[in-house]
């Protein structure tokens, strides 16, 4: 199955995914997707494959979207991994969930935190103005109906949220969550 990790900016998705990747490094049935993004590699945040807009356009992607002036893509390799029975984990925009669910077996993990926690985390990054932060916090994207969704409230130690994510992925990889 394809596990789509979504949530607002500042929720800690990248941190939880990094910790889960480390915690599940020996689990052959769990694959973590490295996104293709039109953002410089040294721009901070997640480990991604940095490409130019032209290079992005020449590639085929299993899923792609635009957000905050950048283009994001999920490599087509996920199809082969899913066919082998792997649990494939990808950080995506909430706006592509319906498309993904129409094409793949999907579960959603919504990572969130209270607004004041999100605001503090975004301010701590130092990458956005106060107006940018307010706009991100005001953005509300509804999740599509009928897609199985589990919520992780990531408002404490990142290790606690990562432990919950790891437990879910292990459960799904074992086949009890399908």
N, C-alpha and C positions, 0 to 999 in steps of 0.2 A: 504494500500500500504506500501511497504518497502522503506523508505527513507534512502539512502546510503550517508553518509557524508564522503567526501574524500578530499584529498588535500595534499600538501607537508608538511613535518615536519616543524614546526615553524609557520604554518599558523594560529594557534589558534583554531583548531577544538575542542580540549578538553575544552577550556575555553568557547567557544560559546555553546557547548553542555551542559556544567554545568549550564550556565546562562539560557539557554532555558528550561532545566529540572526544574529549580527553577521557572521560569516564567510561566510554564505550569503545575505546580503541581496539579492544580484543574481540568485539562482537562482529563477526563476519557478515551477519544478516542485516546490519544497520549501516546505511550509507548516508553521508552528509554531502549535500550539494554545495559546490563552490560557485557562487553566482558570477555572471559576466556583467560588468557595469561600466558605463561610460564615465568613470570617475578615476582620477589618478590613484595609483596604488598606495601612495604615501599620504593620502587624504585622511587617514585615521579610520577608526571603525573596524568593520569586519575584514577578514582576509578574502579578497575577491580577485577575479581576473580583470584587470583594467584594460579597456580597449577604447579606441577612438570611435566616434559615431559611424564613420565609414566602415570600420572593421565590424562593428556590431551589426550593421545592415547587411553585410555579406554572409553572416552566419545564420544557420537555422537554429531555432530555439524551441524547446518543448512548450515553454511559456515565456511571454515577454510583456513588459509594461513600462510606462513612463511615470515617474514621480519626482517632484522637486527638481525638475529640469534635467534629470538623468534618465538613461534607458537601462533597464534591468532585464537579464535573460537567465533562464534555467536551461542548461545544456540538454540536447536530445538524448544523451546517454542514459537519462533516467528511465527511458522506455526499456532498455536492455536490463537494467537493474531490477525494475519491477517485474519483468518477464521471468527473471531468475528467482523471484519470490522474496526479494529484499524489501526491507522497510527503508524508504528513501525520504530523507528529511530536508526540507527546503524552507528558507526564509523568503516569504513572498508578500506581495501587496494583497490586502483584503479584496481589492478589485478584480483579481484573477481567480478567486476561489471557484466561482460558478463555472468558468471555462475549464479549470482543472478537474472539477468534479464530473463534468460531462465527458471527459476523456480518460480519466484514471480512477482507480479506487482511492478515495481520499478520506482522511481524517484531518481535522483542524485543531491546532493548539493555539488558543488565544492567550498571549502573554500580556498582562496589563498591570497597572499600578494606579493608586489614587492620583488625581490631578496635581496635587502639590508635590508629590514625589517625581512625577514626570517633568514638571516645570523645573525643579531643582536639578535633575539630571541633565536636561537640555541646556540649562544655563551653565552648568559645570563643564560642558563640552567646549564652550567658547566659540562655536562655529556659527551661531545664529544670533540675530538681533532679538530684542524683546518682542518686537512685532512678529518676527518669524516664529518665535516660540508660541506666542498667543495664537497665531494662525494654525500651527500644528495641533495645539490643544483643542482648538475649536472644531477641527476636522472630525467628523463622525461618519464612519462607513459601516453600514449594516452588513452583517454576515448573512449569506444566503440561507434560506430555510431548507431544512432536510439534510444538511451536511453535518455529520457527527462532529461535535465540538466539545473540547475540554478546556477549561479556563485555569490558568496558573496566575495567581495574584503575586507578583514579584515585588513585594514592598519591604522585604527584609534582606537577610544575607543571601547573596546570589547562590551560594551552595545549597540553600534550602529549595529554591526554585529549580535549580539544576537537578537535584535529587528527585524531585517530582517528575521532571521531564525524562530523566533516565529510566525511572520506574515505568512510565508509560511506554517508552520505546521498547524496553525489554519485554513488557507484556505483549505488545503488538507483534514483536519479532517472534515470540513464542507461539503466536497464533491464537491466543485467547482473547485478543481485542478486535478481531476482524469481524 
